[in-house]
Amino acid sequence: MKLAARRCLLHVDREAAVRCPLCHEFFCRECVTEHDSRFVCASCLRELASKKTAPQRSLNWPLLPFRLCFGFALACFLFYVLGRLLLLVPPSVQDGSFLSKLVP
């Protein structure tokens, strides 16, 4: 049976324009709403809205000490490398005497 021959579930005097992809009922244009690139009836839209809550995120407590230790070790390594790079800077740069060589 064609869609034009169907009637809206809520408004029996109107012909159906859309079939809800979730409940598979037929509805007119006023009874549906576009959601995620598809037309959904009001009752299915309410169900979708109640299901879409933010997922609960946990800190994963057993792994937290290992993550903290890894972060601390990484920070120590980076500061060690930065210190070693600063030791490579010649003393003339540190006391500013290289500027007198550049400017006549």
Secondary structure, 3 states (H helix, E strand, C coil): CCHHHCECCCCCCCECCEECCCCCCEECHHHEEEECCEEEEHHHHHHHHHHCCCCCCCCCHHHHHHHHHHHHHHHHHHHHHHHHHHHCCCHHHHHCCHHHHHCC
